[in-house]
Amino acid sequence: MTNGKQLKKLRESLGLSQQALSNLLGVSLQTIWRHEHDKFEIDPDTLKLIPILHANKVPDWCKASPNKVADLASHIQGCEECRLVLGYLNLKAK
């Protein structure tokens, strides 16, 4: 399944219109259309964030996440859970 088809299937399974999804992600309606028609790919981490954003639920840091900000930068490169948290925070900060 192509990235665009995954996005569309996920969007429809959540009962979201393209406009509702564009609002969740803070992008234009045209951007969603382009992603769904494989004009350009959506970031895989963003695909994982969509259900979290739709549920309006803040994701948790992983259990191995360091307490020091200085150590977090190197940790998140290999940690999908922590990347999702940062992606969520980035989208919510817009």
ChimeraX attribute file (.defattr): number of C-alpha atoms within 10 A of each C-alpha:
attribute: neighborCount
match mode: 1-to-1
recipient: residues
	/A:1	7
	/A:2	10
	/A:3	18
	/A:4	20
	/A:5	14
	/A:6	16
	/A:7	24
	/A:8	19
	/A:9	14
	/A:10	16
	/A:11	20
	/A:12	13
	/A:13	10
	/A:14	14
	/A:15	12
	/A:16	15
	/A:17	13
	/A:18	19
	/A:19	15
	/A:20	14
	/A:21	21
	/A:22	17
	/A:23	12
	/A:24	17
	/A:25	19
	/A:26	12
	/A:27	13
	/A:28	14
	/A:29	15
	/A:30	12
	/A:31	15
	/A:32	22
	/A:33	17
	/A:34	15
	/A:35	19
	/A:36	22
	/A:37	16
	/A:38	15
	/A:39	12
	/A:40	14
	/A:41	14
	/A:42	18
	/A:43	11
	/A:44	11
	/A:45	14
	/A:46	17
	/A:47	15
	/A:48	16
	/A:49	21
	/A:50	19
	/A:51	15
	/A:52	16
	/A:53	18
	/A:54	16
	/A:55	10
	/A:56	10
	/A:57	10
	/A:58	13
	/A:59	17
	/A:60	10
	/A:61	17
	/A:62	14
	/A:63	8
	/A:64	9
	/A:65	15
	/A:66	15
	/A:67	8
	/A:68	8
	/A:69	10
	/A:70	9
	/A:71	11
	/A:72	14
	/A:73	11
	/A:74	11
	/A:75	16
	/A:76	19
	/A:77	10
	/A:78	10
	/A:79	15
	/A:80	15
	/A:81	18
	/A:82	21
	/A:83	18
	/A:84	21
	/A:85	19
	/A:86	15
	/A:87	17
	/A:88	21
	/A:89	13
	/A:90	10
	/A:91	16
	/A:92	13
	/A:93	7
	/A:94	7
